Amino acid sequence: MSDAKPKDHKKKRFKKRYWLLIDLAIAAVILVLMLYRPSRYGVPVVAPGKLEQGEIHPYLTHDLLPQLHNGAQSGEPFDLVVLQKPMNEVIAQCEWPIESDGVRLYPPVVSFEPQRIALMAGVDMKGVELVVTAVVEPELDERDLLNLRVAKVKVGAMNVTPLARFVAKRMYKQHLELWPIDTEDLRTKIAGSLLNDEAFEPVFDIRDFFEDGRQKLRVEKVTIEHGKVTIRLAPVS
């Protein structure tokens, strides 16, 4: 009997050490996955200087807005083409980094891929640098409603999509309860789609962009290819 007790005690100690090693190994794997830097996340685009306050990037004023204005004036369906490289330059020339509650967000890099848009951004959480990736898959349903579905959220190489969706829905609900917002505003609809998976009617008024605009446009189709997004727009009578 006296020999059995030491043996049982040794077994218990061995089991504790065994599970402790497993816990440490799991923690190490999670840490490695979170600190992983995706190979496609390169150095954020370095723009030639920052925009002055109130200044608009030339790609918007000389390319996208003329496309939108001329197409709307035609009265016929037309394509608005958005290119990846200049859009990254537009993003890079905004004010970065953004800081809130000890978290620093660096300029995201957007990547247009077949049928999806990936955004990757460096995040500094009190000295710990991570890369967060969000993949959005725009889709029009059978009712012609648009949903900007967030298909995946990753921290490093770690998939945190379920957790991210839960947190986003909770934040969105709290925001609606605390602050009065215009539910018909296009920005509100986009936020509801991204954060709460709510499809919306993709109609907007170009008066938001041009003082002389009196035309409403509907998104009829979104085609995403390598390096560009083509949005089919049609006038709404």
N, C-alpha and C positions, 0 to 999 in steps of 0.2 A: 504493500500500500504506500509506503514511503517513497518508493521509486516511481510510482505512477504520477504523483503530484508534480514533481519537477518536470516530468515529460510533458504533462498537460500544460504546465506553465510555459515551457519552451514552445509548444505548438501555438499557444495563444500569441506569444511574442512574435513568432514567425509570421502568423497570419496578419497581425497588425502592421508589421514591416512590409509584408507583401502588398497589402491594400494601400499603404502609404506610398509605396513605389509606383503603384498603378495610378493613384491620384496625381502624383507629381508628373508622371509621364503624360497623363491627359492634359494637365495644366500647361505643360511644355508644348504639347502639340497645338493646343488652342492659341497659345501665345505666338508660336511660329506662324500659324495660319493668319492671325490678325495682323502680324507685322509684315506679312508677305507683300511684296510690291509687284503688281502685275506687270508683265513685260511690255504690254501695249500702253501702259501709262508712262509716257515719256516726260521730259521736262515740259512744264506748261509753256505755251506760246509766249515768247517775249515780244511784246508790242513796242513799236518805236515811239515811246513816250506815252504819258497818260493824257486822257482827254480833259480839257478844261471843263469847269462846272457849266452845265447847260449845253455843252458841245455834243454833237451826234457823230458817230463814226461814218466816214465816207461810204462804206459798203451799204449802210442803211439808206443814206440820202441819195446816193448816186446809182444804186442798183435795185435794192428790194422795194423801196417806196415808189420809184418810177414804174417798176413792173406792176405793182399793185394799182397805182393810179391809172396807168394806161389801159390795163386790162379791165378795170371797172368802167372806164369811159367807153369801152367798145360795146358794152351791153351784151357780150357773148361770153360763154365759158372760156376760161384761160388758165394757164399753168403759171404758178409762182415757184421759181426754182431757188432753193437755198443751198449754198455751198458750204462744205465743212470748214475749209481752211480760213476763209474770211470771217466766218462766224466765231471761230476760236480767237481771232484777232480782236473782234468786237468785245468778246468776253474778257480777254486779257487786259484791255485798256480801261476797264471799269476800276473802281476803287477796291483794291485788295491789299492785305487780307481783311476778312470780316471777323470781328471778335465778339463773343458773347459768353458770359459766365465762365471765363477761363478757357474757352474753346476757340481756336483760331482756324478759320477756313481759308484755304488758298484757292487761286483761280482754277475752276474746273476745266477739264478738257473734254470736248464733245466729240463723239465718234459716230458717224452715220454708217450703219451696217444694214444689210438686207433685212427689211421689215422691222428694224428696231433702232433705237437711239441709245447709246451708252454715254453716261456722264461719269467721269472719274475726277475726284478731287482729293487733294492732300488735306488732312486734318491734324492739327496739333492739339492734343489733349494734355495740357500741363506737362509738356516735354516729351510725351509719347507721340511719335509721328505715325499716322495710319493713312491708308489709301481707301477711300470709300467709293464703291462703284454702284450706280443705279442704272438699270436697264428698263427703258420705257418702250412699250409696243403699242403704238396708236392703232385703233381699229374702229371701223364703222360697222354697226350691226344692221340687222335686217330692217330696222326702223329709221335708218340713216342717222342714228345718234352716234356721236364720237366718244370714245373712251380712251383716255391716255393711261392705259394699264401699266402699272409698275410691276414688271414680270420678275425682277430679281434685285435684291440689295445685298451687297457683299462688303465686309470689312476685311481688307487683305484678300485672302483666299477663302474666308469663312462666310458661308451663306447665312444671312440673318434676316431673310425675307419675312418669315412669319412674325418675328419680333418687331421688325420695322413696320409692318402693316398694322399690327396691334397698337403700337405707339402713335403712328400717324392718324389712325382713326380716332384715338382718344384725344389727341391734340386738336383735331378738326372739330370734334364735338364740343370740347371746352371752348374753343374759339367762337363757335356759333352761339354758345350760351352766354358768353361774357361780353361780346362786342356786337353791336348792330351792324350788319353788312347787307349790301344789296345783292340778293340772290340771283338777280338778272344780269349782274355785271359779268362780262366775259372772264375777267380775272378770277372771280369767285367760282365760276363754273370749272375753270381749268384747275384751280386748287382742289375743288371737290372731287374731280376726276382722279387727280394724282394721289390725294391723301385718303379718299374714301371710296374709290372705285365707282364713281357715279358718272354714268354716260350723260351727255348733254347735247342739245341741238346746236350744231356748229355753225351758227349764223352770227355775223358781226357787222357792225355799221362802220363804214370807212370814215365817218365823221370823227372817229377816234384818232384818225391819222391826218385827215385833210379838212381844212376849214370849209372848203367848197364842196365837200363830199356829201351826197345825199343818197348813196347807194348801199344796200345791204347785200352781203355776199354769203354764200353757203359753201362749206367745205364738202366737196363731193367725193374726193378720193385723195388718199395719201400714199405716195410711193416712195419707199426709202431704199436707196442703193448705196454702194460704196462711195462715200464722199459727197453725196447730195440727197436732198429731199425735194420731191416734186409734189406740190399741193394743187389739186384741181379745184378751182373756184368758179362758182356760177352766180350770176345776179339773181336776187330774189325779188320777184314782182310783188 
